Amino acid sequence: MIHNLTEYEKAQEEMRILEQRLERLQKNHPVGSKGFTKAGVRKMIARLHEELALFEGSEEARQPV
């Protein structure tokens, strides 16, 4: 769960890293290869998307800095 802007920024960076990792996996391993690894990375990305969305809709995100 993301509670503040610092955690939000860290989650965004983690998502970028995971998206790059997934891109490399897709490029280096054809369809049917490393499927569980790719699926795991996609699940982590989805989880981060949900957490980012929850934070963006929260009161903490609307607070002026």
PDBQT receptor file of N, H, CA, C and O in Angstrom, charges set to zero:
ATOM      1  N   MET A   1       0.845  -1.179   0.000  1.00  0.00    +0.000 N 
ATOM      2  CA  MET A   1       0.000   0.000   0.000  1.00  0.00    +0.000 C 
ATOM      3  C   MET A   1       0.887   1.239   0.000  1.00  0.00    +0.000 C 
ATOM      4  O   MET A   1       1.860   1.313   0.750  1.00  0.00    +0.000 OA
ATOM      5  N   ILE A   2       0.558   2.179  -0.817  1.00  0.00    +0.000 N 
ATOM      6  H   ILE A   2      -0.233   2.119  -1.426  1.00  0.00    +0.000 HD
ATOM      7  CA  ILE A   2       1.316   3.425  -0.946  1.00  0.00    +0.000 C 
ATOM      8  C   ILE A   2       0.693   4.462  -0.015  1.00  0.00    +0.000 C 
ATOM      9  O   ILE A   2      -0.509   4.718  -0.076  1.00  0.00    +0.000 OA
ATOM     10  N   HIS A   3       1.524   5.059   0.852  1.00  0.00    +0.000 N 
ATOM     11  H   HIS A   3       2.501   4.850   0.901  1.00  0.00    +0.000 HD
ATOM     12  CA  HIS A   3       1.007   5.997   1.847  1.00  0.00    +0.000 C 
ATOM     13  C   HIS A   3       1.427   7.446   1.634  1.00  0.00    +0.000 C 
ATOM     14  O   HIS A   3       0.818   8.353   2.200  1.00  0.00    +0.000 OA
ATOM     15  N   ASN A   4       2.460   7.676   0.825  1.00  0.00    +0.000 N 
ATOM     16  H   ASN A   4       2.955   6.939   0.365  1.00  0.00    +0.000 HD
ATOM     17  CA  ASN A   4       2.915   9.055   0.629  1.00  0.00    +0.000 C 
ATOM     18  C   ASN A   4       3.551   9.208  -0.744  1.00  0.00    +0.000 C 
ATOM     19  O   ASN A   4       3.708   8.239  -1.488  1.00  0.00    +0.000 OA
ATOM     20  N   LEU A   5       3.911  10.438  -1.062  1.00  0.00    +0.000 N 
ATOM     21  H   LEU A   5       3.783  11.225  -0.459  1.00  0.00    +0.000 HD
ATOM     22  CA  LEU A   5       4.444  10.754  -2.386  1.00  0.00    +0.000 C 
ATOM     23  C   LEU A   5       5.768  10.046  -2.659  1.00  0.00    +0.000 C 
ATOM     24  O   LEU A   5       6.028   9.650  -3.796  1.00  0.00    +0.000 OA
ATOM     25  N   THR A   6       6.598   9.881  -1.648  1.00  0.00    +0.000 N 
ATOM     26  H   THR A   6       6.387  10.202  -0.725  1.00  0.00    +0.000 HD
ATOM     27  CA  THR A   6       7.875   9.190  -1.827  1.00  0.00    +0.000 C 
ATOM     28  C   THR A   6       7.647   7.737  -2.231  1.00  0.00    +0.000 C 
ATOM     29  O   THR A   6       8.296   7.236  -3.149  1.00  0.00    +0.000 OA
ATOM     30  N   GLU A   7       6.733   7.066  -1.553  1.00  0.00    +0.000 N 
ATOM     31  H   GLU A   7       6.205   7.473  -0.808  1.00  0.00    +0.000 HD
ATOM     32  CA  GLU A   7       6.408   5.684  -1.897  1.00  0.00    +0.000 C 
ATOM     33  C   GLU A   7       5.786   5.611  -3.288  1.00  0.00    +0.000 C 
ATOM     34  O   GLU A   7       6.028   4.658  -4.028  1.00  0.00    +0.000 OA
ATOM     35  N   TYR A   8       4.990   6.607  -3.642  1.00  0.00    +0.000 N 
ATOM     36  H   TYR A   8       4.792   7.381  -3.041  1.00  0.00    +0.000 HD
ATOM     37  CA  TYR A   8       4.363   6.669  -4.962  1.00  0.00    +0.000 C 
ATOM     38  C   TYR A   8       5.435   6.740  -6.045  1.00  0.00    +0.000 C 
ATOM     39  O   TYR A   8       5.363   6.023  -7.044  1.00  0.00    +0.000 OA
ATOM     40  N   GLU A   9       6.419   7.598  -5.848  1.00  0.00    +0.000 N 
ATOM     41  H   GLU A   9       6.478   8.181  -5.037  1.00  0.00    +0.000 HD
ATOM     42  CA  GLU A   9       7.494   7.742  -6.828  1.00  0.00    +0.000 C 
ATOM     43  C   GLU A   9       8.329   6.464  -6.931  1.00  0.00    +0.000 C 
ATOM     44  O   GLU A   9       8.738   6.075  -8.025  1.00  0.00    +0.000 OA
ATOM     45  N   LYS A  10       8.582   5.813  -5.793  1.00  0.00    +0.000 N 
ATOM     46  H   LYS A  10       8.250   6.129  -4.904  1.00  0.00    +0.000 HD
ATOM     47  CA  LYS A  10       9.323   4.543  -5.805  1.00  0.00    +0.000 C 
ATOM     48  C   LYS A  10       8.534   3.474  -6.566  1.00  0.00    +0.000 C 
ATOM     49  O   LYS A  10       9.117   2.691  -7.316  1.00  0.00    +0.000 OA
ATOM     50  N   ALA A  11       7.226   3.439  -6.378  1.00  0.00    +0.000 N 
ATOM     51  H   ALA A  11       6.752   4.075  -5.768  1.00  0.00    +0.000 HD
ATOM     52  CA  ALA A  11       6.386   2.461  -7.075  1.00  0.00    +0.000 C 
ATOM     53  C   ALA A  11       6.392   2.714  -8.579  1.00  0.00    +0.000 C 
ATOM     54  O   ALA A  11       6.407   1.769  -9.368  1.00  0.00    +0.000 OA
ATOM     55  N   GLN A  12       6.379   3.990  -8.982  1.00  0.00    +0.000 N 
ATOM     56  H   GLN A  12       6.366   4.758  -8.341  1.00  0.00    +0.000 HD
ATOM     57  CA  GLN A  12       6.446   4.302 -10.410  1.00  0.00    +0.000 C 
ATOM     58  C   GLN A  12       7.769   3.818 -11.005  1.00  0.00    +0.000 C 
ATOM     59  O   GLN A  12       7.791   3.268 -12.106  1.00  0.00    +0.000 OA
ATOM     60  N   GLU A  13       8.853   4.018 -10.292  1.00  0.00    +0.000 N 
ATOM     61  H   GLU A  13       8.836   4.464  -9.398  1.00  0.00    +0.000 HD
ATOM     62  CA  GLU A  13      10.165   3.567 -10.772  1.00  0.00    +0.000 C 
ATOM     63  C   GLU A  13      10.219   2.040 -10.842  1.00  0.00    +0.000 C 
ATOM     64  O   GLU A  13      10.743   1.475 -11.802  1.00  0.00    +0.000 OA
ATOM     65  N   GLU A  14       9.679   1.382  -9.827  1.00  0.00    +0.000 N 
ATOM     66  H   GLU A  14       9.254   1.841  -9.047  1.00  0.00    +0.000 HD
ATOM     67  CA  GLU A  14       9.636  -0.082  -9.826  1.00  0.00    +0.000 C 
ATOM     68  C   GLU A  14       8.835  -0.589 -11.022  1.00  0.00    +0.000 C 
ATOM     69  O   GLU A  14       9.212  -1.582 -11.646  1.00  0.00    +0.000 OA
ATOM     70  N   MET A  15       7.739   0.084 -11.343  1.00  0.00    +0.000 N 
ATOM     71  H   MET A  15       7.433   0.891 -10.837  1.00  0.00    +0.000 HD
ATOM     72  CA  MET A  15       6.930  -0.325 -12.485  1.00  0.00    +0.000 C 
ATOM     73  C   MET A  15       7.706  -0.163 -13.787  1.00  0.00    +0.000 C 
ATOM     74  O   MET A  15       7.637  -1.027 -14.661  1.00  0.00    +0.000 OA
ATOM     75  N   ARG A  16       8.442   0.934 -13.924  1.00  0.00    +0.000 N 
ATOM     76  H   ARG A  16       8.498   1.636 -13.214  1.00  0.00    +0.000 HD
ATOM     77  CA  ARG A  16       9.257   1.124 -15.132  1.00  0.00    +0.000 C 
ATOM     78  C   ARG A  16      10.294   0.006 -15.267  1.00  0.00    +0.000 C 
ATOM     79  O   ARG A  16      10.512  -0.513 -16.362  1.00  0.00    +0.000 OA
ATOM     80  N   ILE A  17      10.925  -0.360 -14.162  1.00  0.00    +0.000 N 
ATOM     81  H   ILE A  17      10.748   0.061 -13.272  1.00  0.00    +0.000 HD
ATOM     82  CA  ILE A  17      11.923  -1.434 -14.176  1.00  0.00    +0.000 C 
ATOM     83  C   ILE A  17      11.278  -2.759 -14.581  1.00  0.00    +0.000 C 
ATOM     84  O   ILE A  17      11.828  -3.498 -15.396  1.00  0.00    +0.000 OA
ATOM     85  N   LEU A  18      10.116  -3.053 -14.011  1.00  0.00    +0.000 N 
ATOM     86  H   LEU A  18       9.669  -2.452 -13.348  1.00  0.00    +0.000 HD
ATOM     87  CA  LEU A  18       9.413  -4.298 -14.347  1.00  0.00    +0.000 C 
ATOM     88  C   LEU A  18       8.987  -4.317 -15.810  1.00  0.00    +0.000 C 
ATOM     89  O   LEU A  18       9.079  -5.353 -16.468  1.00  0.00    +0.000 OA
ATOM     90  N   GLU A  19       8.522  -3.181 -16.324  1.00  0.00    +0.000 N 
ATOM     91  H   GLU A  19       8.447  -2.339 -15.789  1.00  0.00    +0.000 HD
ATOM     92  CA  GLU A  19       8.125  -3.124 -17.735  1.00  0.00    +0.000 C 
ATOM     93  C   GLU A  19       9.328  -3.356 -18.645  1.00  0.00    +0.000 C 
ATOM     94  O   GLU A  19       9.202  -4.017 -19.676  1.00  0.00    +0.000 OA
ATOM     95  N   GLN A  20      10.489  -2.821 -18.280  1.00  0.00    +0.000 N 
ATOM     96  H   GLN A  20      10.591  -2.284 -17.443  1.00  0.00    +0.000 HD
ATOM     97  CA  GLN A  20      11.709  -3.063 -19.058  1.00  0.00    +0.000 C 
ATOM     98  C   GLN A  20      12.111  -4.531 -18.990  1.00  0.00    +0.000 C 
ATOM     99  O   GLN A  20      12.528  -5.120 -19.987  1.00  0.00    +0.000 OA
ATOM    100  N   ARG A  21      11.979  -5.114 -17.798  1.00  0.00    +0.000 N 
ATOM    101  H   ARG A  21      11.640  -4.636 -16.988  1.00  0.00    +0.000 HD
ATOM    102  CA  ARG A  21      12.304  -6.545 -17.633  1.00  0.00    +0.000 C 
ATOM    103  C   ARG A  21      11.396  -7.407 -18.498  1.00  0.00    +0.000 C 
ATOM    104  O   ARG A  21      11.859  -8.331 -19.166  1.00  0.00    +0.000 OA
ATOM    105  N   LEU A  22      10.099  -7.102 -18.483  1.00  0.00    +0.000 N 
ATOM    106  H   LEU A  22       9.723  -6.351 -17.940  1.00  0.00    +0.000 HD
ATOM    107  CA  LEU A  22       9.149  -7.855 -19.298  1.00  0.00    +0.000 C 
ATOM    108  C   LEU A  22       9.481  -7.713 -20.775  1.00  0.00    +0.000 C 
ATOM    109  O   LEU A  22       9.423  -8.690 -21.521  1.00  0.00    +0.000 OA
ATOM    110  N   GLU A  23       9.827  -6.509 -21.201  1.00  0.00    +0.000 N 
ATOM    111  H   GLU A  23       9.873  -5.715 -20.595  1.00  0.00    +0.000 HD
ATOM    112  CA  GLU A  23      10.191  -6.282 -22.598  1.00  0.00    +0.000 C 
ATOM    113  C   GLU A  23      11.401  -7.135 -22.992  1.00  0.00    +0.000 C 
ATOM    114  O   GLU A  23      11.419  -7.733 -24.068  1.00  0.00    +0.000 OA
ATOM    115  N   ARG A  24      12.408  -7.188 -22.119  1.00  0.00    +0.000 N 
ATOM    116  H   ARG A  24      12.393  -6.702 -21.245  1.00  0.00    +0.000 HD
ATOM    117  CA  ARG A  24      13.592  -8.016 -22.407  1.00  0.00    +0.000 C 
ATOM    118  C   ARG A  24      13.227  -9.500 -22.469  1.00  0.00    +0.000 C 
ATOM    119  O   ARG A  24      13.701 -10.225 -23.344  1.00  0.00    +0.000 OA
ATOM    120  N   LEU A  25      12.382  -9.946 -21.535  1.00  0.00    +0.000 N 
ATOM    121  H   LEU A  25      11.997  -9.357 -20.824  1.00  0.00    +0.000 HD
ATOM    122  CA  LEU A  25      11.956 -11.346 -21.549  1.00  0.00    +0.000 C 
ATOM    123  C   LEU A  25      11.220 -11.674 -22.838  1.00  0.00    +0.000 C 
ATOM    124  O   LEU A  25      11.448 -12.725 -23.436  1.00  0.00    +0.000 OA
ATOM    125  N   GLN A  26      10.343 -10.784 -23.267  1.00  0.00    +0.000 N 
ATOM    126  H   GLN A  26      10.157  -9.930 -22.782  1.00  0.00    +0.000 HD
ATOM    127  CA  GLN A  26       9.572 -11.029 -24.487  1.00  0.00    +0.000 C 
ATOM    128  C   GLN A  26      10.482 -11.039 -25.712  1.00  0.00    +0.000 C 
ATOM    129  O   GLN A  26      10.251 -11.797 -26.654  1.00  0.00    +0.000 OA
ATOM    130  N   LYS A  27      11.496 -10.214 -25.698  1.00  0.00    +0.000 N 
ATOM    131  H   LYS A  27      11.684  -9.599 -24.933  1.00  0.00    +0.000 HD
ATOM    132  CA  LYS A  27      12.405 -10.133 -26.836  1.00  0.00    +0.000 C 
ATOM    133  C   LYS A  27      13.329 -11.348 -26.890  1.00  0.00    +0.000 C 
ATOM    134  O   LYS A  27      13.596 -11.881 -27.967  1.00  0.00    +0.000 OA
ATOM    135  N   ASN A  28      13.813 -11.783 -25.734  1.00  0.00    +0.000 N 
ATOM    136  H   ASN A  28      13.596 -11.350 -24.859  1.00  0.00    +0.000 HD
ATOM    137  CA  ASN A  28      14.811 -12.856 -25.684  1.00  0.00    +0.000 C 
ATOM    138  C   ASN A  28      14.221 -14.262 -25.632  1.00  0.00    +0.000 C 
ATOM    139  O   ASN A  28      14.926 -15.236 -25.897  1.00  0.00    +0.000 OA
ATOM    140  N   HIS A  29      12.952 -14.377 -25.298  1.00  0.00    +0.000 N 
ATOM    141  H   HIS A  29      12.380 -13.585 -25.083  1.00  0.00    +0.000 HD
ATOM    142  CA  HIS A  29      12.327 -15.694 -25.173  1.00  0.00    +0.000 C 
ATOM    143  C   HIS A  29      11.019 -15.699 -25.958  1.00  0.00    +0.000 C 
ATOM    144  O   HIS A  29      10.098 -14.949 -25.635  1.00  0.00    +0.000 OA
ATOM    145  N   PRO A  30      10.934 -16.528 -26.973  1.00  0.00    +0.000 N 
ATOM    146  CA  PRO A  30       9.722 -16.569 -27.802  1.00  0.00    +0.000 C 
ATOM    147  C   PRO A  30       8.499 -17.026 -27.005  1.00  0.00    +0.000 C 
ATOM    148  O   PRO A  30       8.604 -17.494 -25.871  1.00  0.00    +0.000 OA
ATOM    149  N   VAL A  31       7.354 -16.874 -27.634  1.00  0.00    +0.000 N 
ATOM    150  H   VAL A  31       7.269 -16.494 -28.555  1.00  0.00    +0.000 HD
ATOM    151  CA  VAL A  31       6.091 -17.294 -27.021  1.00  0.00    +0.000 C 
ATOM    152  C   VAL A  31       6.219 -18.753 -26.587  1.00  0.00    +0.000 C 
ATOM    153  O   VAL A  31       6.725 -19.593 -27.331  1.00  0.00    +0.000 OA
ATOM    154  N   GLY A  32       5.756 -19.038 -25.385  1.00  0.00    +0.000 N 
ATOM    155  H   GLY A  32       5.344 -18.356 -24.780  1.00  0.00    +0.000 HD
ATOM    156  CA  GLY A  32       5.820 -20.402 -24.862  1.00  0.00    +0.000 C 
ATOM    157  C   GLY A  32       7.057 -20.656 -24.019  1.00  0.00    +0.000 C 
ATOM    158  O   GLY A  32       7.143 -21.675 -23.334  1.00  0.00    +0.000 OA
ATOM    159  N   SER A  33       8.007 -19.747 -24.061  1.00  0.00    +0.000 N 
ATOM    160  H   SER A  33       7.938 -18.919 -24.618  1.00  0.00    +0.000 HD
ATOM    161  CA  SER A  33       9.230 -19.883 -23.275  1.00  0.00    +0.000 C 
ATOM    162  C   SER A  33       9.201 -18.871 -22.135  1.00  0.00    +0.000 C 
ATOM    163  O   SER A  33       8.856 -17.708 -22.343  1.00  0.00    +0.000 OA
ATOM    164  N   LYS A  34       9.554 -19.302 -20.956  1.00  0.00    +0.000 N 
ATOM    165  H   LYS A  34       9.834 -20.247 -20.786  1.00  0.00    +0.000 HD
ATOM    166  CA  LYS A  34       9.572 -18.436 -19.767  1.00  0.00    +0.000 C 
ATOM    167  C   LYS A  34       8.187 -17.862 -19.473  1.00  0.00    +0.000 C 
ATOM    168  O   LYS A  34       8.062 -16.742 -18.978  1.00  0.00    +0.000 OA
ATOM    169  N   GLY A  35       7.163 -18.629 -19.780  1.00  0.00    +0.000 N 
ATOM    170  H   GLY A  35       7.265 -19.539 -20.182  1.00  0.00    +0.000 HD
ATOM    171  CA  GLY A  35       5.789 -18.145 -19.610  1.00  0.00    +0.000 C 
ATOM    172  C   GLY A  35       5.442 -17.790 -18.182  1.00  0.00    +0.000 C 
ATOM    173  O   GLY A  35       4.773 -16.787 -17.935  1.00  0.00    +0.000 OA
ATOM    174  N   PHE A  36       5.898 -18.614 -17.223  1.00  0.00    +0.000 N 
ATOM    175  H   PHE A  36       6.442 -19.429 -17.424  1.00  0.00    +0.000 HD
ATOM    176  CA  PHE A  36       5.582 -18.328 -15.829  1.00  0.00    +0.000 C 
ATOM    177  C   PHE A  36       6.293 -17.067 -15.359  1.00  0.00    +0.000 C 
ATOM    178  O   PHE A  36       5.734 -16.286 -14.590  1.00  0.00    +0.000 OA
ATOM    179  N   THR A  37       7.511 -16.869 -15.814  1.00  0.00    +0.000 N 
ATOM    180  H   THR A  37       7.965 -17.504 -16.439  1.00  0.00    +0.000 HD
ATOM    181  CA  THR A  37       8.253 -15.662 -15.446  1.00  0.00    +0.000 C 
ATOM    182  C   THR A  37       7.555 -14.428 -15.994  1.00  0.00    +0.000 C 
ATOM    183  O   THR A  37       7.366 -13.452 -15.267  1.00  0.00    +0.000 OA
ATOM    184  N   LYS A  38       7.171 -14.454 -17.255  1.00  0.00    +0.000 N 
ATOM    185  H   LYS A  38       7.324 -15.247 -17.845  1.00  0.00    +0.000 HD
ATOM    186  CA  LYS A  38       6.477 -13.324 -17.864  1.00  0.00    +0.000 C 
ATOM    187  C   LYS A  38       5.161 -13.051 -17.143  1.00  0.00    +0.000 C 
ATOM    188  O   LYS A  38       4.817 -11.897 -16.890  1.00  0.00    +0.000 OA
ATOM    189  N   ALA A  39       4.436 -14.097 -16.817  1.00  0.00    +0.000 N 
ATOM    190  H   ALA A  39       4.716 -15.034 -17.023  1.00  0.00    +0.000 HD
ATOM    191  CA  ALA A  39       3.153 -13.934 -16.124  1.00  0.00    +0.000 C 
ATOM    192  C   ALA A  39       3.364 -13.314 -14.747  1.00  0.00    +0.000 C 
ATOM    193  O   ALA A  39       2.580 -12.466 -14.323  1.00  0.00    +0.000 OA
ATOM    194  N   GLY A  40       4.402 -13.725 -14.058  1.00  0.00    +0.000 N 
ATOM    195  H   GLY A  40       5.039 -14.414 -14.402  1.00  0.00    +0.000 HD
ATOM    196  CA  GLY A  40       4.705 -13.160 -12.741  1.00  0.00    +0.000 C 
ATOM    197  C   GLY A  40       5.021 -11.682 -12.819  1.00  0.00    +0.000 C 
ATOM    198  O   GLY A  40       4.570 -10.900 -11.982  1.00  0.00    +0.000 OA
ATOM    199  N   VAL A  41       5.792 -11.299 -13.817  1.00  0.00    +0.000 N 
ATOM    200  H   VAL A  41       6.158 -11.934 -14.496  1.00  0.00    +0.000 HD
ATOM    201  CA  VAL A  41       6.141  -9.890 -13.990  1.00  0.00    +0.000 C 
ATOM    202  C   VAL A  41       4.873  -9.097 -14.320  1.00  0.00    +0.000 C 
ATOM    203  O   VAL A  41       4.678  -7.997 -13.801  1.00  0.00    +0.000 OA
ATOM    204  N   ARG A  42       4.021  -9.642 -15.168  1.00  0.00    +0.000 N 
ATOM    205  H   ARG A  42       4.179 -10.535 -15.590  1.00  0.00    +0.000 HD
ATOM    206  CA  ARG A  42       2.769  -8.955 -15.503  1.00  0.00    +0.000 C 
ATOM    207  C   ARG A  42       1.897  -8.767 -14.264  1.00  0.00    +0.000 C 
ATOM    208  O   ARG A  42       1.271  -7.721 -14.100  1.00  0.00    +0.000 OA
ATOM    209  N   LYS A  43       1.853  -9.780 -13.390  1.00  0.00    +0.000 N 
ATOM    210  H   LYS A  43       2.362 -10.630 -13.523  1.00  0.00    +0.000 HD
ATOM    211  CA  LYS A  43       1.066  -9.674 -12.157  1.00  0.00    +0.000 C 
ATOM    212  C   LYS A  43       1.626  -8.591 -11.247  1.00  0.00    +0.000 C 
ATOM    213  O   LYS A  43       0.863  -7.845 -10.633  1.00  0.00    +0.000 OA
ATOM    214  N   MET A  44       2.949  -8.496 -11.152  1.00  0.00    +0.000 N 
ATOM    215  H   MET A  44       3.568  -9.102 -11.650  1.00  0.00    +0.000 HD
ATOM    216  CA  MET A  44       3.561  -7.450 -10.327  1.00  0.00    +0.000 C 
ATOM    217  C   MET A  44       3.234  -6.064 -10.883  1.00  0.00    +0.000 C 
ATOM    218  O   MET A  44       2.955  -5.136 -10.125  1.00  0.00    +0.000 OA
ATOM    219  N   ILE A  45       3.271  -5.931 -12.216  1.00  0.00    +0.000 N 
ATOM    220  H   ILE A  45       3.498  -6.685 -12.831  1.00  0.00    +0.000 HD
ATOM    221  CA  ILE A  45       2.929  -4.660 -12.859  1.00  0.00    +0.000 C 
ATOM    222  C   ILE A  45       1.472  -4.314 -12.573  1.00  0.00    +0.000 C 
ATOM    223  O   ILE A  45       1.159  -3.167 -12.254  1.00  0.00    +0.000 OA
ATOM    224  N   ALA A  46       0.587  -5.289 -12.683  1.00  0.00    +0.000 N 
ATOM    225  H   ALA A  46       0.842  -6.220 -12.941  1.00  0.00    +0.000 HD
ATOM    226  CA  ALA A  46      -0.842  -5.057 -12.422  1.00  0.00    +0.000 C 
ATOM    227  C   ALA A  46      -1.063  -4.623 -10.978  1.00  0.00    +0.000 C 
ATOM    228  O   ALA A  46      -1.852  -3.714 -10.718  1.00  0.00    +0.000 OA
ATOM    229  N   ARG A  47      -0.381  -5.258 -10.047  1.00  0.00    +0.000 N 
ATOM    230  H   ARG A  47       0.260  -5.997 -10.258  1.00  0.00    +0.000 HD
ATOM    231  CA  ARG A  47      -0.506  -4.897  -8.633  1.00  0.00    +0.000 C 
ATOM    232  C   ARG A  47      -0.066  -3.455  -8.409  1.00  0.00    +0.000 C 
ATOM    233  O   ARG A  47      -0.718  -2.703  -7.684  1.00  0.00    +0.000 OA
ATOM    234  N   LEU A  48       1.044  -3.076  -9.038  1.00  0.00    +0.000 N 
ATOM    235  H   LEU A  48       1.573  -3.687  -9.627  1.00  0.00    +0.000 HD
ATOM    236  CA  LEU A  48       1.526  -1.703  -8.896  1.00  0.00    +0.000 C 
ATOM    237  C   LEU A  48       0.547  -0.702  -9.513  1.00  0.00    +0.000 C 
ATOM    238  O   LEU A  48       0.329   0.374  -8.957  1.00  0.00    +0.000 OA
ATOM    239  N   HIS A  49      -0.043  -1.051 -10.661  1.00  0.00    +0.000 N 
ATOM    240  H   HIS A  49       0.134  -1.925 -11.113  1.00  0.00    +0.000 HD
ATOM    241  CA  HIS A  49      -1.048  -0.177 -11.282  1.00  0.00    +0.000 C 
ATOM    242  C   HIS A  49      -2.203   0.057 -10.308  1.00  0.00    +0.000 C 
ATOM    243  O   HIS A  49      -2.677   1.184 -10.163  1.00  0.00    +0.000 OA
ATOM    244  N   GLU A  50      -2.655  -1.007  -9.641  1.00  0.00    +0.000 N 
ATOM    245  H   GLU A  50      -2.271  -1.923  -9.759  1.00  0.00    +0.000 HD
ATOM    246  CA  GLU A  50      -3.763  -0.883  -8.693  1.00  0.00    +0.000 C 
ATOM    247  C   GLU A  50      -3.377   0.006  -7.518  1.00  0.00    +0.000 C 
ATOM    248  O   GLU A  50      -4.152   0.871  -7.109  1.00  0.00    +0.000 OA
ATOM    249  N   GLU A  51      -2.181  -0.205  -6.974  1.00  0.00    +0.000 N 
ATOM    250  H   GLU A  51      -1.551  -0.908  -7.306  1.00  0.00    +0.000 HD
ATOM    251  CA  GLU A  51      -1.743   0.593  -5.835  1.00  0.00    +0.000 C 
ATOM    252  C   GLU A  51      -1.580   2.062  -6.218  1.00  0.00    +0.000 C 
ATOM    253  O   GLU A  51      -1.964   2.950  -5.457  1.00  0.00    +0.000 OA
ATOM    254  N   LEU A  52      -1.014   2.316  -7.388  1.00  0.00    +0.000 N 
ATOM    255  H   LEU A  52      -0.702   1.594  -8.006  1.00  0.00    +0.000 HD
ATOM    256  CA  LEU A  52      -0.859   3.696  -7.850  1.00  0.00    +0.000 C 
ATOM    257  C   LEU A  52      -2.222   4.356  -8.015  1.00  0.00    +0.000 C 
ATOM    258  O   LEU A  52      -2.407   5.509  -7.625  1.00  0.00    +0.000 OA
ATOM    259  N   ALA A  53      -3.175   3.631  -8.588  1.00  0.00    +0.000 N 
ATOM    260  H   ALA A  53      -3.025   2.694  -8.904  1.00  0.00    +0.000 HD
ATOM    261  CA  ALA A  53      -4.516   4.181  -8.788  1.00  0.00    +0.000 C 
ATOM    262  C   ALA A  53      -5.193   4.480  -7.453  1.00  0.00    +0.000 C 
ATOM    263  O   ALA A  53      -5.847   5.513  -7.311  1.00  0.00    +0.000 OA
ATOM    264  N   LEU A  54      -5.044   3.594  -6.479  1.00  0.00    +0.000 N 
ATOM    265  H   LEU A  54      -4.513   2.755  -6.594  1.00  0.00    +0.000 HD
ATOM    266  CA  LEU A  54      -5.636   3.838  -5.161  1.00  0.00    +0.000 C 
ATOM    267  C   LEU A  54      -5.043   5.088  -4.527  1.00  0.00    +0.000 C 
ATOM    268  O   LEU A  54      -5.768   5.905  -3.959  1.00  0.00    +0.000 OA
ATOM    269  N   PHE A  55      -3.726   5.236  -4.623  1.00  0.00    +0.000 N 
ATOM    270  H   PHE A  55      -3.137   4.573  -5.085  1.00  0.00    +0.000 HD
ATOM    271  CA  PHE A  55      -3.087   6.409  -4.045  1.00  0.00    +0.000 C 
ATOM    272  C   PHE A  55      -3.532   7.677  -4.762  1.00  0.00    +0.000 C 
ATOM    273  O   PHE A  55      -3.807   8.693  -4.123  1.00  0.00    +0.000 OA
ATOM    274  N   GLU A  56      -3.603   7.617  -6.090  1.00  0.00    +0.000 N 
ATOM    275  H   GLU A  56      -3.379   6.792  -6.609  1.00  0.00    +0.000 HD
ATOM    276  CA  GLU A  56      -4.000   8.798  -6.864  1.00  0.00    +0.000 C 
ATOM    277  C   GLU A  56      -5.406   9.262  -6.490  1.00  0.00    +0.000 C 
ATOM    278  O   GLU A  56      -5.715  10.451  -6.573  1.00  0.00    +0.000 OA
ATOM    279  N   GLY A  57      -6.241   8.337  -6.087  1.00  0.00    +0.000 N 
ATOM    280  H   GLY A  57      -5.990   7.372  -6.020  1.00  0.00    +0.000 HD
ATOM    281  CA  GLY A  57      -7.598   8.690  -5.681  1.00  0.00    +0.000 C 
ATOM    282  C   GLY A  57      -7.735   8.998  -4.199  1.00  0.00    +0.000 C 
ATOM    283  O   GLY A  57      -8.827   9.324  -3.732  1.00  0.00    +0.000 OA
ATOM    284  N   SER A  58      -6.643   8.899  -3.457  1.00  0.00    +0.000 N 
ATOM    285  H   SER A  58      -5.756   8.634  -3.837  1.00  0.00    +0.000 HD
ATOM    286  CA  SER A  58      -6.704   9.091  -2.015  1.00  0.00    +0.000 C 
ATOM    287  C   SER A  58      -6.578  10.553  -1.623  1.00  0.00    +0.000 C 
ATOM    288  O   SER A  58      -6.208  11.401  -2.435  1.00  0.00    +0.000 OA
ATOM    289  N   GLU A  59      -6.886  10.827  -0.389  1.00  0.00    +0.000 N 
ATOM    290  H   GLU A  59      -7.186  10.139   0.271  1.00  0.00    +0.000 HD
ATOM    291  CA  GLU A  59      -6.780  12.182   0.158  1.00  0.00    +0.000 C 
ATOM    292  C   GLU A  59      -5.321  12.639   0.218  1.00  0.00    +0.000 C 
ATOM    293  O   GLU A  59      -5.043  13.823   0.028  1.00  0.00    +0.000 OA
ATOM    294  N   GLU A  60      -4.384  11.719   0.481  1.00  0.00    +0.000 N 
ATOM    295  H   GLU A  60      -4.611  10.757   0.636  1.00  0.00    +0.000 HD
ATOM    296  CA  GLU A  60      -2.964  12.073   0.574  1.00  0.00    +0.000 C 
ATOM    297  C   GLU A  60      -2.455  12.668  -0.737  1.00  0.00    +0.000 C 
ATOM    298  O   GLU A  60      -1.639  13.589  -0.726  1.00  0.00    +0.000 OA
ATOM    299  N   ALA A  61      -2.933  12.146  -1.859  1.00  0.00    +0.000 N 
ATOM    300  H   ALA A  61      -3.596  11.398  -1.868  1.00  0.00    +0.000 HD
ATOM    301  CA  ALA A  61      -2.478  12.622  -3.166  1.00  0.00    +0.000 C 
ATOM    302  C   ALA A  61      -2.996  14.035  -3.441  1.00  0.00    +0.000 C 
ATOM    303  O   ALA A  61      -2.394  14.770  -4.223  1.00  0.00    +0.000 OA
ATOM    304  N   ARG A  62      -4.092  14.415  -2.815  1.00  0.00    +0.000 N 
ATOM    305  H   ARG A  62      -4.581  13.817  -2.179  1.00  0.00    +0.000 HD
ATOM    306  CA  ARG A  62      -4.684  15.730  -3.052  1.00  0.00    +0.000 C 
ATOM    307  C   ARG A  62      -4.139  16.813  -2.135  1.00  0.00    +0.000 C 
ATOM    308  O   ARG A  62      -4.423  17.995  -2.323  1.00  0.00    +0.000 OA
ATOM    309  N   GLN A  63      -3.358  16.410  -1.144  1.00  0.00    +0.000 N 
ATOM    310  H   GLN A  63      -3.127  15.449  -0.991  1.00  0.00    +0.000 HD
ATOM    311  CA  GLN A  63      -2.768  17.372  -0.209  1.00  0.00    +0.000 C 
ATOM    312  C   GLN A  63      -1.700  18.195  -0.887  1.00  0.00    +0.000 C 
ATOM    313  O   GLN A  63      -0.854  17.626  -1.576  1.00  0.00    +0.000 OA
ATOM    314  N   PRO A  64      -1.695  19.502  -0.729  1.00  0.00    +0.000 N 
ATOM    315  CA  PRO A  64      -0.605  20.310  -1.297  1.00  0.00    +0.000 C 
ATOM    316  C   PRO A  64       0.689  20.022  -0.550  1.00  0.00    +0.000 C 
ATOM    317  O   PRO A  64       0.692  19.744   0.649  1.00  0.00    +0.000 OA
ATOM    318  N   VAL A  65       1.788  20.096  -1.294  1.00  0.00    +0.000 N 
ATOM    319  H   VAL A  65       1.786  20.322  -2.268  1.00  0.00    +0.000 HD
ATOM    320  CA  VAL A  65       3.103  19.780  -0.712  1.00  0.00    +0.000 C 
ATOM    321  C   VAL A  65       3.613  20.904   0.134  1.00  0.00    +0.000 C 
ATOM    322  O   VAL A  65       4.703  20.807   0.698  1.00  0.00    +0.000 OA
TER     323      VAL A  65
